[in-house]
Amino acid sequence: MNDDRFIVSKAKGEDGYTIVSARLPQKLVERLDEAAKKSNRNRNQLITLALDFALRRLEIVNESDQTSSKTSN
């Protein structure tokens, strides 16, 4: 039987995630890799968890008057 289907797999990036690139200090990457190894997670998972944690608690302080503005979730 002749199979005339045109099958296309999902392209990377269409899973709700966006690929980003960042320059990190080598020592930070080493610490990240060690934490990933200890937690049985990969580097990307740990970065995602850490960024989510930090951004939910982020407080931006105005240097001139030391007032703060918390970001919304």
Long-range contacts (C-beta under 8 A, 24 or more apart in sequence): none
